[in-house]
């Protein structure tokens, strides 16, 4: 009984695959396209931290740094509304001497991010962080403000590429390209598209002359065209 069911399932699977292809002459092509786009925004993630025997005092120090940052950003004409609070944490820190654990203090951390739409002002923003005694800056993430618009452009290029390929093949085989029979399109491109400018976290004082590379967008489409003699 099990073998009979296996045969039936196999025949049904073959029938589904066979019906996916036209009974008429056809040509199957894959259209692809790539587009290099200059980044027009950057997300800067940074962290203010402090360690003290008192968690309350450590938090006060962290808050003072962030307040100073707000003042520095205002003076530099950065919109503070673009700042987003990501995470706050409090944890004890220890040191080990002769296999004995000793409490160093309580570390309080506040992680924030800023969406900067003028990438030419990255260094200015980093200077504001330095002036505010912000210790750590995560890898900068460059991206696009309207990724869907650019992805649509690449998609059009991929479709055009499929048409050109199909027309060329039909011509070489002395045939006439007919209507589209089927289109198989799957886009796994992440959105928004982001690119890290550095591979690891660094001190804000180490981040200088950051120049973003262009972001590469890709797309592909599988198309079956009917052929006419």
C-alpha positions in Angstrom: 0.0 0.0 0.0 2.9 2.3 0.9 4.6 1.8 -2.5 1.3 2.5 -4.3 0.8 5.8 -2.5 4.4 6.7 -3.3 3.9 6.1 -7.0 0.6 8.2 -7.0 2.3 11.1 -5.3 5.3 11.0 -7.7 2.9 11.0 -10.7 1.0 13.9 -9.3 4.2 15.9 -8.7 5.3 15.3 -12.2 2.0 16.4 -13.5 2.2 19.7 -11.6 5.7 20.4 -13.0 4.7 19.5 -16.5 1.6 21.7 -16.5 3.8 24.7 -15.4 5.4 24.7 -18.9 3.6 25.7 -22.1 2.7 23.1 -24.7 3.8 25.6 -27.4 7.4 26.5 -28.3 8.9 28.8 -25.7 12.1 30.4 -24.5 13.0 30.7 -20.8 15.4 33.4 -19.7 16.7 35.0 -16.5 16.9 38.8 -16.4 19.3 40.3 -13.9 20.5 43.8 -13.0 22.7 45.6 -10.6 22.8 49.2 -9.6 25.3 51.1 -7.5 23.6 53.9 -5.5 25.3 56.5 -3.3 24.2 56.4 0.3 22.1 59.3 1.4 21.7 58.6 5.1 23.7 57.1 8.0 22.6 55.7 11.3 25.1 56.4 14.1 24.7 54.2 17.2 26.6 55.2 20.3 26.7 54.5 24.0 27.1 56.6 27.1 28.5 54.7 30.1 29.6 55.3 33.7 30.7 53.2 36.6 30.4 54.1 40.2 30.0 52.4 43.6 26.4 53.9 43.6 24.1 53.0 40.7 22.3 56.3 41.2 25.5 58.3 40.8 26.5 56.3 37.8 23.1 57.0 36.2 23.5 60.7 37.0 26.8 60.8 35.2 25.3 59.0 32.1 22.4 61.5 32.1 24.7 64.4 32.4 26.7 63.2 29.3 23.5 62.9 27.3 22.2 66.3 28.4 25.6 67.8 27.3 25.2 66.0 24.0 21.8 67.5 23.4 23.3 71.0 24.0 26.2 70.3 21.7 23.9 69.0 19.0 21.7 72.1 19.3 24.7 74.3 18.9 25.9 72.3 15.8 22.3 72.6 14.4 21.5 68.9 14.5 17.9 68.0 15.1 17.7 66.2 18.4 14.4 64.7 17.4 16.3 62.3 15.3 17.8 60.6 18.4 16.3 57.3 19.4 16.8 55.6 22.7 17.6 51.9 22.1 18.6 50.3 25.4 19.5 51.0 29.0 21.3 48.6 31.3 22.7 48.4 34.8 25.1 45.7 35.8 27.8 45.1 38.5 31.4 44.8 37.5 34.0 42.7 39.3 37.7 42.3 39.3 39.5 39.1 40.3 42.6 39.0 42.5 44.0 35.7 43.8 40.8 33.9 42.8 38.7 36.3 44.8 36.0 38.4 43.3 35.9 42.1 44.2 33.2 44.5 43.3 34.5 47.4 41.2 31.3 49.3 40.9 28.0 49.4 39.1 28.1 50.2 35.4 25.2 52.0 33.9 24.9 52.2 30.1 22.5 54.0 27.7 22.6 53.2 24.0 21.1 55.6 21.5 21.1 56.1 17.8 20.9 59.1 15.4 19.6 59.1 11.8 21.7 61.6 9.9 20.3 62.5 6.5 23.4 64.6 5.5 26.3 62.1 5.3 28.7 65.0 4.7 28.2 66.0 8.4 29.3 62.6 9.9 32.5 64.0 11.3 30.7 67.0 12.7 28.4 64.7 14.6 31.2 62.6 15.8 32.9 65.7 17.1 29.8 66.5 19.1 29.9 63.0 20.6 33.6 63.6 21.6 32.8 66.9 23.2 30.0 65.2 25.2 32.4 62.5 26.5 30.5 59.7 24.7 32.9 56.8 24.8 31.8 54.2 22.2 30.5 54.5 18.7 29.3 51.4 16.9 30.0 50.7 13.2 28.3 53.4 11.1 25.4 52.1 9.0 25.0 53.8 5.6 21.7 53.4 3.8 19.1 54.9 1.5 16.2 57.1 2.5 13.9 55.6 -0.3 15.2 52.0 -0.9 11.9 50.9 -2.5 12.3 53.5 -5.2 15.8 52.4 -6.1 14.8 48.7 -5.9 12.0 49.4 -8.3 14.5 50.9 -10.7 16.7 47.8 -10.5 13.6 45.6 -11.0 12.7 47.5 -14.2 16.3 47.0 -15.4 16.1 43.2 -14.7 12.8 43.0 -16.6 14.3 44.8 -19.6 17.3 42.5 -19.5 14.9 39.5 -19.7 13.2 41.0 -22.8 16.5 41.8 -24.6 17.8 38.3 -23.9 14.5 36.6 -25.1 14.4 38.8 -28.3 18.0 38.0 -29.1 17.5 34.3 -28.6 14.4 34.2 -30.7 16.2 36.1 -33.5 19.1 33.7 -33.5 16.7 30.7 -33.8 14.7 32.4 -36.6 11.6 32.7 -34.5 9.4 35.5 -33.4 9.0 36.4 -29.7 5.5 36.1 -28.5 3.6 36.9 -25.3 4.8 36.3 -21.7 3.7 32.9 -20.5 4.9 33.1 -16.9 7.0 35.2 -14.5 8.8 33.9 -11.5 10.0 36.7 -9.2 11.5 36.5 -5.8 13.4 39.3 -4.2 15.3 38.6 -1.0 17.0 42.0 -0.9 16.9 43.5 2.7 15.1 46.8 3.1 16.3 49.3 4.0 19.7 48.5 2.6 22.4 49.2 5.1 26.2 48.9 4.9 28.6 48.9 7.8 31.6 51.2 7.4 33.7 49.6 10.0 34.0 45.9 11.0 34.2 46.5 14.8 33.3 48.9 17.5 35.7 51.7 18.2 36.2 54.7 20.4 34.7 57.9 19.0 38.2 59.4 19.0 39.3 56.8 16.5 36.6 57.5 13.9 38.0 60.0 11.4 37.4 60.7 7.7 34.6 58.2 7.3 33.7 57.8 3.6 30.8 55.6 2.7 31.0 53.4 -0.3 28.1 53.1 -2.8 25.4 50.6 -2.0 24.9 47.8 -4.5 21.3 46.8 -5.3 20.6 43.6 -7.2 17.5 42.0 -8.7 16.5 39.1 -11.0 13.4 37.7 -12.7 12.8 34.4 -14.5 10.4 34.7 -17.5 9.0 32.3 -20.0 8.1 33.7 -23.4 6.1 31.9 -26.1 7.6 31.7 -29.5 5.9 32.1 -32.9 7.3 30.6 -36.1 
